[in-house]
Amino acid sequence: MGKNHELLAGAGVTLLLLVLLMSMVNSGDSIGANWGTQASHPLPPATVVKLLRDNGIQKVKLFDAEAPVLFAFRGSGIEVMVGIPNDMLATLSTSVDAAERWVEKNVSAHISSNSVLIKYVAVGNEPFLSTYNGTFLSSTLPALQNIQAALIKAGLGGRVKVTVPLNADVYESSTQQPSTGDFRANVKDVMVQIVDFLSRNEAPFTVNIYPFISLYNDPNFPVDYAFFDGYSSPIEDNGRTYTNVFDANYDTLVWALQKNGYGNMTIIVGEIGWPTDGDRNANIGYAQRFNQGVMRHLGKGTPMRPGPMDAYLFSLVDEDAKSIQPGNFERHWGVFNFDGTVKYNLSLGSSNRGLVEASNIKYFPERWCVLSPTASLDDPQLVPSVEYACSHADCTSLGFGSSCADLDPRGNVSYAFNSYYQKSDQQETACKFPNLSVITTTDPSRGMCRFRRMFQEPGKGNGGFLLEPIGILLQMLVFMLAFL
């Protein structure tokens, strides 16, 4: 019997190791994606959920908790991180009732009634960015605490975890070596309090890391150090070698956590990616090189934290209505174009299968609005017309180093006119710039510069209102009545 017990014990250990190994493999292959909806023509939620599933993306990070979006995830099996915008932090920080109502409406109801697999609540989005000048410094932790208390009251404290997606600028190193890392002095006190709260509630630290921004902010930054395929001058730190800035950045956080007593804390990379347009370093080649490198690297980890990592690509699709205050590249982070078409070859898992584009997209006819061949560039209405078009549409591809930077002056005007025309759903009145514009059926795209053609949103009438399918409307009506 003793020997049989030993054999059974050995078999049990072997089985446990196999389970752990499979878990590690699955974790390494599993990638999440950020899905933002700041677009003039957002893809229908059901289309996006299918896009995620077709590409084996098992986790999604949202920046809000819009009911139609969450409804689309019902029964999908995709893990969801719902977001609370920064402008809600003040209210949630001072009102437990507000936090409870938010959790009931945006978490509890979807889990219980719609089988949405909500795993995290992201309280704020990079609230301690230095550019916010401390606006959310005093409200983030209380809002975090109130949402956590609301989850516990709803019986979800063990099932749904809170976190705060933070930019990597909340920590820093006095040298290039990660071992000198610590939290930024002006946010250290509150950061330690947040980390302690997360740790006590077994919640993860979420950080957004962008090697592209390092390159964007510093023209002298070594390009190869931003990628994962080798750097000729690696950084040595206490016997650890750093050949890419992601590892150095991540491990600076690990050291910051360790120095403050939280060395074993779980870390999620909430955002990581590379834009494809809007800057000289934002292009298809670099994006493919970086994101494929990310996919290879996630299973390896960093010198301080070897092993599979939990990460969300930024982002799923382009958003043409995002603010360009950080830079024109902000509208071009997607691994897919605005319409769900594939930008470049990318394998998201071990199968080496390329991306699968969105299906059943219906486009407007093959028509584009361009500068009339008879129009003069000296026309006094030309400049104000272009300014109007670009202020109401997206012209970020025309900037220096961007995909359409090589267009001649007439091409620039045509691009601006067409952007406005397409955003306006090809309405005839949107191509009525006085004595300047004309509609053509010949695609004016040139090389990498694509003159896009907009897709038709399902159920969108002439008045511009989106008529959701009746089933969704009925479900939302029932959902809202539950709170009356």
LUMNU-547135 format. One record per atom (N, C-alpha, C, O): residue in one letter; x, y, z. Coordinates in steps of 0.1 Angstrom, whole numbers, plus 5000, padded with zeros to 4 digits. Last residue first. Layout:
BEGIN
AXYZ
...
END
This chain:
BEGIN
L464155084878
L463155184881
L462455154895
L461555234899
F465854894871
F466454994880
F465455104883
F465755194890
A464654734852
A465054674864
A465554774875
A465554734887
L464454884830
L463254874839
L463654814852
L462954844862
M466854844817
M466654974824
M465454964833
M465455034844
F466454574808
F467554604817
F467354734824
F467554744836
V464354604791
V464154524803
V465254554813
V464954564825
L465654764772
L464454814779
L464254734792
L463954794802
M467654594763
M468054714770
M466854774778
M467054834789
Q466054404750
Q466854364762
Q467254484770
Q467254484782
L464954564730
L464054504740
L464854464752
L464354474764
L467254624716
L466454734722
L465554674733
L465454734743
I468054374707
I468954454716
I468154564723
I468254584735
G465854314690
G466254234701
G467054304711
G466854294723
I465954514670
I464854514680
I465154424692
I464754464703
P469154664664
P468154554662
P467154554673
P467554584685
E469255024665
E469754894669
E468754784666
E467554814666
L469555274644
L468455194649
L468955054652
L469154974643
L471155574648
L471455434647
L470255354653
L469955364665
F470355854629
F470255784641
F470455634639
F470055584629
G470455994605
G471755984613
G471555904626
G472555904633
G468456014588
G468556114599
G469756104607
G470056194615
N468555794573
N468955914567
N469156024577
N469956124575
G469655524596
G468755594587
G469355724581
G470355764585
K471355244602
K471455384603
K470655454592
K470855424580
G471454964601
G470255024607
G470355184607
G469455244613
P474954944604
P473654874603
P472554954609
P472654994620
E476855184587
E476455124600
E475155064599
E474155124594
Q478855134560
Q477555174564
Q477255104577
Q477354984579
F482255264557
F481255154557
F479955204563
F479855304571
M483955484535
M483355454548
M482355334546
M481855314535
R487155464522
R485755464518
R484955414530
R485255304535
R490255654522
R489255554527
R487855574521
R487455684517
F492955664504
F491755744505
F490555654509
F490055574501
R496055584516
R494755524512
R493655634514
R493455684525
C499255574508
C498255664511
C496855624506
C496655624494
M501055394497
M500655374511
M499555464515
M498955444526
G499855454465
G500855384473
G500355354487
G499255294488
R497155644466
R498455634459
R499355574469
R499655624480
S493655684458
S494655634466
S495955624459
S496055584447
P491355754443
P492555844442
P493755804451
P494755874452
D489355564423
D490055564436
D491255644436
D492155614428
T486855704406
T488155654405
T488955664418
T489055784423
T484555844407
T484455694409
T485755624407
T485855504408
T484256164423
T484856074413
T484555924417
T484355894428
I482856484427
I482756344431
I483356254420
I483056274408
V484556784435
V483856704425
V483856554430
V484856514436
S485257124445
S485156974447
S484356914437
S483456974430
L485157404440
L486357334443
L486357184442
L487357124438
N482957564440
N483757564428
N485157494430
N486057514422
P482657524474
P482257614463
P483357614452
P484457664454
F482057194482
F482957304485
F482957394472
F483157344461
K480356974484
K479857094477
K480757214481
K480257324483
C480156724496
C481156744485
C480756864477
C480756864464
A478056704512
A479356714519
A480456724508
A481656734512
T475756674498
T476056814502
T477456824509
T477956934510
E475756404494
E476056484483
E476456624487
E477356684482
Q477256194518
Q476156284515
Q476556384504
Q477656434504
Q478956004527
Q478856024513
Q477656114509
Q477156094498
D479056024555
D478355914548
D478055934533
D476955904528
S480856204565
S479456244563
S478556144555
S477556174550
K483256074562
K482656084575
K481256124575
K480456084584
Q483456124534
Q483255984539
Q482655984553
Q481855904557
Y483856404534
Y482756334526
Y482456194531
Y481256164532
Y486156434549
Y484956494553
Y483756424546
Y482656404553
S487956294533
S487856264547
S486456314552
S485756244559
N487856444509
N487356304509
N487056264524
N486156184526
F489156684515
F487756684511
F487156544512
F485956534517
A491656584522
A490856654532
A489456654528
A488556624536
Y492556484497
Y492456394509
Y491556454519
Y490656384525
S492456714481
S491556604478
S491456504490
S490256464493
V494556854493
V493256904493
V492156794491
V491156784498
N496756684487
N496356714501
N494956764502
N494256724511
G496756684459
G496456564466
G496056584480
G495156524486
R497556944455
R496256904450
R495756774457
R494656754460
P500156934465
P499157014471
P497756984467
P496856984475
D501056574466
D501256714461
D500156794467
D499256744473
L501956344492
L501056394482
L501356544478
L501956614486
D503656254512
D504256274499
D503256324488
D503556344476
A502156194534
A502956314535
A503556344521
A503956464519
C500555984540
C500156064528
C500956194528
C500656294521
S501655854562
S501455774550
S501155864538
S501355824527
S504056094577
S502856004577
S502655944563
S503455974554
G506056284577
G506456144580
G505256044580
G505455934582
F503756534586
F505156504583
F505456354587
F505156314598
G500256454579
G501356514586
G502756464581
G502856364574
L498156324568
L498856414559
L500056474566
L500856544559
S496756164586
S497656094577
S498456194567
S499356144560
T494956334599
T496256304605
T497256234596
T498456234599
C492456424593
C493456444583
C494856414588
C495856464583
D489156354598
D490556314602
D491556324591
D491456264581
A486856624603
A487156484599
A488556454603
A489156534611
H486556884609
H485356804611
H485656654607
H484756574609
S488857004603
S488357024616
S487156934620
S486856914631
C489156944576
C489956874585
C489556894600
C489856804608
A487157114564
A487056964563
A487856894573
A487456794579
Y488057364572
Y486757314577
Y486657164576
Y486257104585
E490557374559
E490457384573
E489157334579
E489157264589
V489557364532
V490457254538
V490457254553
V490357154559
S488257604532
S487557484529
S488257364534
S487657274540
P490257804536
P489157784546
P488357654544
P487857594553
V491757744512
V492257724525
V491157714536
V491257614543
L489857814490
L490557684492
L491057654506
L490657554512
Q488758054485
Q487957964493
Q488757834496
Q488257744504
P490558174467
P490458224481
P489658134491
P489858144503
D492457984446
D491158024450
D491058064464
D491557984473
D494857884439
D494858024443
D493458064447
D493258184451
L494457644428
L495057644441
L495057784447
L495257804459
S491457614410
S492757674411
S493157664426
S492357684435
A489757344393
A489857434405
A491257484405
A492257414402
T489557144375
T489457284370
T489657384381
T489757504378
P489456914388
P490656934379
P490657084375
P491757134371
S488456944422
S488156944408
S489356974400
S490157064403
L489456734448
L489556864442
L489256854427
L489856774420
V486956474456
V488356524454
V488256674449
V487256724445
C485356214471
C485256354469
C486656414467
C487556394476
W484455894457
W485355974465
W485156124462
W484756154450
R482755584456
R482755724453
R483755804462
R483755764474
E481555304455
E482955354452
E482855494446
E482955514434
P479055324482
P479555294468
P480955354466
P481455424474
F479855204516
F479255294507
F479755274492
F480855214491
Y480054854526
Y480654984523
Y479655074515
Y478755024508
K479554634551
K478954684539
K479454834537
K479254914546
I481054344564
I481054494564
I480554544551
I480954504540
N481254074570
N479954134567
N479954284569
N478954344573
S483954054594
S483154004583
S481854084582
S481454154591
A487354154600
A485954164603
A485054114591
A485454144580
E490053924594
E489454054593
E487954044597
E487353934597
V492453754612
V491253734604
V490453864605
V490153914616
L496053734610
L494853794615
L493653764606
L493753754594
G497653404605
G497553554605
G496253604610
G495353524614
R498953154626
R497953194617
R497853354617
R497953414627
N500753044644
N501353124633
N500253164622
N500553204611
S499952924667
S499552864654
S500152924642
S500152874631
S500453064690
S501452964685
S501152904672
S502052834666
G499153394682
G499353274690
G500353184684
G501153224675
L498953604664
L498653624678
L498853504688
L498853524700
S500753724639
S500353604644
S500153624659
S501053664666
L500253954613
L500553944627
L499953804632
L498753784630
N500554164585
N500554024590
N501054024605
N502054074608
Y498454454587
Y499654384584
Y499654244590
Y498754214598
K495754534588
K496754634584
K498054554579
K498654594569
V492554404579
V493854384585
V494854484579
V494954514567
T489454584587
T490354514578
T491754504584
T492154584592
G487854724604
G488154584608
G488954514598
G489154384599
D487654984599
D486654904594
D486854754597
D486154664592
F490055104608
F488755144614
F487555054610
F486655044618
N492354824608
N491854954604
N490554984610
N489954894617
F493954654635
F493054654624
F492754804620
F492854894629
V495554734654
V496154634646
V495254604634
V495654544624
G495455094661
G494854964659
G495654864651
G496454904642
W496455344664
W497055244672
W496555104668
W497155004672
H495755604653
H496255494644
H496955374652
H497855324647
R495355834666
R494255774659
R494555654651
R493755604644
E497755924676
E496755874686
E495655804679
E494955714685
F499456044659
F499555894659
F498355834668
F498055724666
N499456314663
N498556264653
N498456104653
N497556054648
G499556364699
G500156354686
G499256294676
G498256224680
P498156444722
P499456374724
P500256374711
P501456374711
Q495856554709
Q496756634717
Q498056574719
Q499156644719
I493956434694
I495356424689
I496256514697
I497356554692
S491356234706
S492056364707
S493456334701
S494056234703
K489556024682
K490356044694
K491056184694
K491256244683
A488155954660
A487656074667
A488456094680
A487956174689
D489155724648
D489355854641
D488855974648
D488956094643
E490855464659
E489755554664
E489955694658
E490855764662
D491555124648
D491755274648
D490555344653
D489455304651
V491254844670
V490954914658
V491255064660
V491355114671
L492754744694
L492154654684
L491954724670
L492454674660
S496054894700
S494654864703
S494054774692
S494754734683
F497454734725
F496754864722
F497054904708
F498154934704
L497054424740
L497454504729
L496754634728
L495454634731
Y497554334773
Y496554374764
Y497154464753
Y497654564756
A498854054792
A498954184785
A497854204776
A497254114771
D500753874814
D499353904811
D499354044805
D499854144811
M503453644807
M502953774811
M501453794807
M501053744797
P505453364816
P504353424808
P503853554815
P503853564827
G508853424827
G507653344826
G506553424819
G506753544816
P510753634850
P510653544839
P509353464839
P508753444849
R511253914862
R509953834863
R509853744850
R509053764841
M513654024857
M513254014871
M511953924873
M511753874883
P513953994829
P514953934838
P514453924852
P514853834859
T510553894818
T511653994819
T512753934828
T512453834835
G508853674795
G508953754806
G510253844806
G510853854796
K508053474776
K509453474782
K509553554795
K510153514804
G505653524764
G505853394771
G507153384778
G507353294786
L506053774753
L505153754764
L505253624771
L505053614783
H507553764730
H508253804742
H507353774755
H507853744765
R506053724708
R507153624711
R507653644725
R507953544732
M504453944709
M503853814710
M504853704713
M504553614720
V506354154706
V505554144718
V504954004720
V505053944730
G507054104679
G508054094690
G507354074704
G507753994712
Q504754184667
Q505154044666
Q506154014677
Q506253904682
N504854454674
N503854374680
N504054224678
N503654144687
F507254544660
F507054554675
F506054454680
F506354384690
R506854484633
R508054434640
R507854434655
R508254344662
Q504454614628
Q504554474627
Q505754414634
Q505654314641
A505354874633
A504254824641
A504254674640
A504054604650
Y507354914614
Y507654924628
Y506654854636
Y506954784646
G505754894590
G506854804593
G507254804607
G507454694613
I503755094592
I503354954592
I504554864595
I504354764603
N504655354616
N504455304602
N504155154603
N504355084614
A505855604632
A504555534632
A504255484618
A503755554610
N507955774628
N508255634634
N506955554636
N507055434640
R506655994618
R507755934610
R508055794615
R508555704608
D503155984623
D504456024628
D505455944619
D505155834614
G500755884614
G500756004621
G502056054627
G502156154634
D500555524618
D500555644610
D500555764620
D500355744632
T500555304635
T500955284621
T500955404613
T501255394601
P501755244669
P500855304659
P501455284645
P502655264643
W501954964690
W502755064682
W501855114671
W501155034664
G501654854725
G501454854711
G502254954703
G503155014709
I499954794754
I501254794748
I500954774733
I500154694729
E498254814785
E498354864771
E499854854766
E500754894773
G498554674808
G497254714804
G497154764789
G496154744782
V500054414821
V500354524811
V499054564804
V498554484796
I499754344855
I499154334842
I499654444833
I499654564837
I501254174882
I501354294873
I500654254859
I500854144854
T501054094916
T500754054902
T500654184894
T500154284898
M503754124939
M502454174934
M502254134919
M503154144911
N505954074954
N505253954947
N503953994941
N503153914937
G506954304965
G507754234955
G507054124948
G507454094936
Y506254514982
Y505254444975
Y505854374963
Y505354384952
G507954704996
G507354595003
G506354504996
G505554435002
N509154894981
N508054934990
N507354824997
N506254845003
K510854754965
K511454844975
K510454894986
K510754934997
Q509054624949
Q509854544958
Q510454634969
Q510454594981
L508054824933
L507154754941
L507954684952
L507554674964
A510454904920
A509655004928
A508754934938
A508654974949
W511054664907
W511954714917
W511254814926
W511454814938
V508954664888
V509154554898
V510054594909
V509754564921
L509454894874
L508254884883
L508454774893
L508054794904
T511754814862
T511854934870
T510654934880
T510754974891
D510754614846
D511554574858
D511854694867
D512054674879
Y509554764826
Y508754674834
Y509554644847
Y508954644858
N511854894815
N510754974820
N509954884830
N509654924841
A513354674806
A513954774815
A512854854822
A512854874834
D511554564787
D512054484799
D512554584810
D512254564822
F511354774769
F510154724776
F510554654789
F510054674799
V513854824758
V513354914768
V512154864775
V511854914787
N516154554756
N515054624751
N514454714762
N514554674774
T518154414768
T518354444754
T517154514748
T517154544735
Y519754384798
Y518554444792
Y518754484777
Y519554574774
T520854144821
T521054214808
T519754264802
T518854184801
R522054134854
R520854124845
R521154204833
R521654314834
G524054204872
G524054064865
G522954044856
G522853934850
N523254464878
N523354364888
N523254224883
N522554134888
D522754544847
D522254584860
D522254464870
D521354384869
E523554664815
E523854564825
E523454624839
E523754734842
I522054714784
I522254764797
I522454654807
I521754554808
P523454664751
P522554634762
P522954694775
P524154724778
S524054764723
S524654814736
S523654794747
S523154884753
S522654654702
S524054634703
S524754684715
S525854644718
Y519854454705
Y520354584707
Y521854574709
Y522254494718
G517054254694
G518454274695
G518854424696
G518354504689
D514354254690
D515154164682
D516654194682
D517354174673
F512354414701
F512754294708
F513654204701
F513854084704
F512754774703
F512154654697
F512754534705
F513554544714
A514054994712
A512554994713
A511954864709
A510754844712
Y516654964705
Y516354944719
Y514754934721
Y514354894732
D516755054679
D516754914681
D516354874696
D515854764698
V516855334682
V515755274676
V515655124680
V514555074684
P517855524710
P518255424700
P517155334695
P516455274703
F516955864710
F516655734715
F517055624705
F516755634694
N517056114699
N518256044701
N518155904707
N519155834709
P514456214700
P515056184687
P516356104687
P516756044678
D512156144722
D513556164722
D514156124708
D514256004706
N509456084719
N509856204728
N511356234726
N511656354729
Y509355864703
Y508655984699
Y509256104706
Y509456214700
L510655674718
L511255704706
L510655844701
L511355924695
S508855654739
S510255684742
S510955734730
S511755834730
I506655574726
I506655714732
I508055754735
I508455864734
F507155314720
F507055404709
F507155554714
F507755634708
P507055174744
P508355204738
P508355304727
P509255384725
Y504855204768
Y504855234753
Y506255274749
Y506655384750
I502755044791
I504155064787
I504155094772
I503755004764
N500655064818
N500655084803
N502155124799
N502655224804
V499754844844
V500654944839
V500654954824
V500554844817
T498154744873
T498054754858
T498854874853
T498654984858
F498354514898
F498854644894
F498854644879
F499454554872
P495454314909
P496654334902
P497054484900
P496154574901
A494354214942
A494054274929
A495454304922
A496454324929
E494054134969
E494454044959
E494154084944
E493754004936
N493554324987
N492454274980
N492754174969
N491854144961
R496154394994
R495254345005
R493954284998
R493354195004
S496954514970
S497654394975
S496654324985
S496554204985
L495454744968
L495354634958
L495854504963
L495254404961
F496454884990
F495054844989
F494854734979
F494054634982
D499154914984
D498754834996
D497354794995
D497054674999
V498855074961
V499454934960
V499154854972
V498854734970
I497755304973
I497055224963
I497555084961
I496754984961
Q499855374990
Q498555344995
Q497755264986
Q497055174990
V501855424971
V502055314981
V500755274987
V500455164990
M500655644957
M500955514950
M501155404960
M500655294958
V500655844977
V499355784972
V499555654965
V498755564966
D503555874979
D502655844990
D501355784986
D500955674992
K504355934952
K504855814959
K503855774971
K503555664972
V504056144936
V502956064937
V503255944946
V502355844947
N506456284936
N505256364939
N503956274940
N502956324943
A508356084930
A508356144943
A507056214946
A506456204957
R507455784914
R507755924913
R507455994926
R506455974933
F508855484929
F507655564924
F508055714924
F508855754932
D511955354915
D510955384926
D509855474921
D509955524910
G514955194904
G513555234903
G512755264916
G512955194925
T517355094902
T517255224909
T515855274909
T515555394912
S517254874887
S517354854901
S517254984909
S517154984921
P517254954860
P515954924867
P516054924882
P515154954889
Q519355214849
Q519355074855
Q517955054863
Q517655144871
Q519755464841
Q519055374832
Q518855234837
Q518255154831
T518955634872
T519855604861
T519055514851
T517855494853
S516755654887
S517655764888
S518755754877
S519455844873
S513555584873
S514855534878
S515855654877
S515755734868
E510055584882
E511255634875
E512455564880
E512455504891
Y506455574879
Y507755534885
Y508855584877
Y508655624865
V504455684865
V504355694880
V505555634887
V505655654899
D504855654838
D505555764844
D505255784859
D505655874865
A503355444828
A504655414833
A505355534839
A506455514846
N499955494838
N501055514829
N502355484836
N502455494848
L497655254850
L498555364853
L499655374842
L500055274837
P494555134858
P495555134848
P496355264849
P495855374848
V493854994888
V493955124882
V494955124871
V496155114874
T491254754897
T492654784894
T492654934889
T491554984887
V489354494913
V489554634909
V491054654906
V491854584911
K487854184903
K488854264910
K488954404904
K488754434893
V485353964909
V485654074901
V486754154909
V486454194921
R485153764929
R485053724915
R485553834905
R486153814895
G485153844954
G486153744951
G486153714936
G487053644931
G483054034954
G484454074958
G485553974955
G486654004952
L480454014949
L481353994938
L482854014941
L483654014932
G478354084965
G478753944965
G479753914954
G479853794950
A477854354967
A477154284957
A477454134956
A476954064948
K479754424986
K478354424990
K477554344980
K476554284984
I482054404970
I481954314981
I480454304985
I479954194988
L481554614952
L481654484947
L481454374958
L480854274956
A481654824971
A480354804963
A480454664958
A479354594958
A484254824978
A483254794988
A481954764982
A481254674987
Q485454894953
Q485754764959
Q484654724970
Q484154614970
I484455154951
I484055044941
I484354914946
I483554814944
N485755274973
N484255264972
N483755164962
N482755094965
Q488455244966
Q487955184978
Q486455174978
Q485955064982
L488555404942
L488955264942
L488355184954
L487855074953
A487855654953
A486955584943
A487255434942
A486355354941
P490055694970
P488755684975
P487755614966
P486855534970
L492155694948
L492155594959
L490755584965
L490255474967
T491355924932
T491455794927
T491355684938
T490655594936
S491256184944
S490056114942
S490155964938
S489255884939
S493756314945
S493056284957
S491756204956
S491256154966
L494556324918
L495456264928
L494656234941
L494956124947
F493456434896
F492856314901
F493656244913
F493356134916
T495156654891
T493656674891
T492956554898
T492056574905
G497856674887
G497356634900
G495856634902
G495356624913
N498356744860
N498656834871
N498056804884
N497556894891
Y498056594838
Y496856624845
Y497056714857
Y496156764863
T500656534829
T499956644822
T498556674829
T498056784826
S501456314844
S501956444848
S501156564841
S501056674847
L498856084852
L499656144842
L500156284846
L499356364851
F497155964870
F498356034875
F499256084865
F500456114868
P495255804856
P494855934863
P495956014869
P495756134872
E494955604836
E496155684837
E495855814845
E496255924840
N491655594842
N492655554831
N493755654832
N493655774828
G489355454866
G490155554860
G491055504849
G491155384847
V489455134875
V489055264881
V489855374876
V491055394881
A488354864859
A489454964858
A488955094863
A488155164857
V487454564871
V486954704869
V488154794870
V488854804880
Y487554234857
Y488154354864
Y487254474862
Y486554484852
K485754044847
K486854004856
K487454114864
K487854104875
I482753944833
I483554064838
I484554014849
I484153964859
L481353784812
L482453744820
L483353864824
L484453884820
V477953794812
V479153854807
V480253824817
V480053844829
S475253684815
S476453594815
S477653664808
S478353604800
N473153854819
N473653844806
N474853754804
N475453744793
S472453864846
S471353844836
S471953814822
S471153754814
S474853864861
S473753784865
S472753754854
S472253644852
I476554044848
I477053914852
I475853814854
I475853704850
H474954264844
H475554204832
H476054064836
H475953974827
A474454344871
A473354314861
A473854234849
A473154144845
S477054404882
S476154294887
S475154254877
S474954134874
V478054614864
V478754484867
V477754384871
V477554284863
N476454834860
N477454804850
N478254674852
N478954634844
K474554854881
K474154874868
K475154824858
K474754764847
E476054804905
E474854734902
E474454734887
E474054634881
V478154984903
V478454844902
V477154764899
V477254664891
W476755224905
W477555204893
W477755054892
W477654994881
R475555204930
R474655214918
R475455184905
R474955114896
E477855214945
E477055094946
E476055094933
E475854984927
A478855464940
A479655344936
A478755224936
A478955134927
A476755614951
A477055624936
A477855504932
A477655454921
D476955544978
D475755514970
D476055514955
D475555434948
V479455664984
V479355514984
V478055474976
V478155374969
S480955934972
S479655874974
S479655724973
S479855674962
T483456034966
T482756094977
T481356034980
T480656074990
S484355894945
S485255904956
S484455954968
S484955934980
L482455924925
L482655794931
L483455794944
L483255714952
T482956194918
T481656154923
T481756024931
T481256004941
A485656174908
A485356264919
A483956224926
A483856214938
L485555994887
L486255964899
L485856044911
L485755994922
M484556054863
M483656004872
M484255974886
M483555944896
D486556124846
D485656234850
D484556184860
D483756264865
N487955894840
N488455974850
N487456084855
N487456124867
P485655614835
P486355724830
P486855814842
P486255824853
I486055284842
I485455394847
I486255524843
I487355534847
G485654984822
G486455094827
G485555204832
G484355214829
V485954624825
V485154744822
V485854864828
V486654854838
M487354364810
M487754464820
M486954584816
M487154654806
V486354034804
V486154174802
V486654254813
V486354224825
E486953734786
E487053814798
E487053954796
E487654004786
I484553564766
I485753654766
I485753734780
I484753784784
G482353414765
G483453354771
G484653444772
G485753404776
S479853504755
S481053494746
S482253414752
S483053364744
G477653564770
G477853424766
G479053404757
G479253294752
R477653894760
R476953794768
R477253654762
R477053624750
F478854094747
F479753994752
F479053884759
F479653794765
A476854274740
A477354194729
A478354084734
A478553984727
F476354404764
F475354314759
F475954214749
F475654104748
L478454584763
L478554474773
L477554364769
L477754254770
V477554764743
V478854694742
V478854574751
V479254464746
P475154864754
P475154784741
P476454704739
P476454594733
A476254994778
A475354874779
A475354794765
A475454674766
E479555084785
E478355104777
E477554974776
E478054874772
A481655154802
A480755034805
A479455054798
A478355054804
D485055214791
D483755264797
D482955134800
D483455024800
F487155104780
F487355234786
F486155284793
F486155394798
L488054754782
L487154864777
L487454994785
L488054984796
K489854484771
K489854594781
K489054714775
K489354754764
V489454134768
V489254264762
V489154374774
V488654344784
K490653814759
K490453914769
K490254054762
K490954074752
Q491153644739
Q490353594750
Q490053694760
Q489253664770
I491353604705
I491653704716
I490653684727
I489453694726
G491053464682
G491553394694
G491853484706
G492653454714
N489853574661
N491353594662
N491853534675
N493053554678
D487253534664
D487853484652
D489353484653
D490053404647
R486853684687
R486753544688
R487453474676
R488153374678
L487053954677
L487953904688
L487953754688
L489053694689
L485053954658
L486453974654
L487353924665
L488353864661
K482753914674
K483153814665
K484553824660
K485353724659
V482954164687
V483054044695
V483453924686
V484253844690
V482554334665
V483854334672
V483954204681
V485054154681
T479954274658
T480954254648
T482354244655
T483254164652
A478554354681
A478554214677
A479654184667
A480154074668
P479054644680
P479654554690
P479654404687
P480654344690
P479954784648
P478854724657
P479454634667
P480354554664
L482555024648
L482054894643
L480954844653
L481054874665
P481855374646
P482355254653
P481755124648
P480555124644
H482555624630
H481755514626
H482255394633
H482955304628
S484155794645
S482955854638
S482055744634
S480755764633
A485255674677
A485255664662
A484055734656
A482955724662
Q486055564703
Q486055704699
Q486255714684
Q487255754679
T486155314715
T485055344706
T484955484702
T483855534698
G488655064720
G488155194722
G487155234712
G487155174701
W489854784734
W488854824724
W488254964728
W487454974737
N492754604738
N492054724742
N491054754730
N491454754719
A493154254742
A493154374734
A492354484740
A491254464746
G495253984753
G494054064753
G494254184744
G495254204737
I496353654746
I496553794745
I495253874746
I494253834740
S497753354753
S496553434754
S496953584754
S497753624762
D500053214753
D499453224740
D498253324741
D497853384731
G500753214780
G501653274771
G500953304757
G501253404751
S498553064790
S498753204794
S499653284785
S499453394781
N499052824779
N497852894775
N497953044779
N497553124771
V501452764792
V501452774777
V500252854773
V500352944764
M500652764819
M501652854814
M501652874799
M501752984794
S498852554818
S498352684822
S499352794817
S498952894812
M500552344812
M499552384802
M498952524805
M498752594796
L501952344836
L502652374823
L501652414813
L501952514805
L499952274854
L500652404855
L501352444842
L501352564838
V499452024844
V498352124845
V498952264845
V498552354838
L501851894849
L501351904835
L500252014834
L500252094825
L502051914876
L503051984868
L502552004854
L502752104848
L499851744883
L499851884887
L500851974879
L500552084874
L500751504873
L499551564867
L499551714870
L499151794862
T503051464890
T503251474875
T502051544869
T502151634860
V501651454914
V502651564912
V502851584897
V502851694892
G500251214910
G499551344912
G500451464910
G499951564905
A502251034906
A501351064895
A500651194897
A500451274887
G503251034932
G504151074921
G503351114909
G503551214902
A501050944946
A501551074949
A502451124937
A502351244933
L500950684935
L499850774933
L500250924935
L499851014928
L503350584944
L503150594929
L502050694926
L502150774917
E502950604971
E504050674965
E503850694950
E504050804945
H500850424973
H500650564977
H501750654971
H501450764966
N502150194966
N501050244957
N500850394960
N500550474951
K503850174988
K504450194974
K503350254965
K503650334957
G502050125008
G502850245009
G503450274995
G503550394991
M500849885000
M500050005000
M500950125000
M500650224993
END
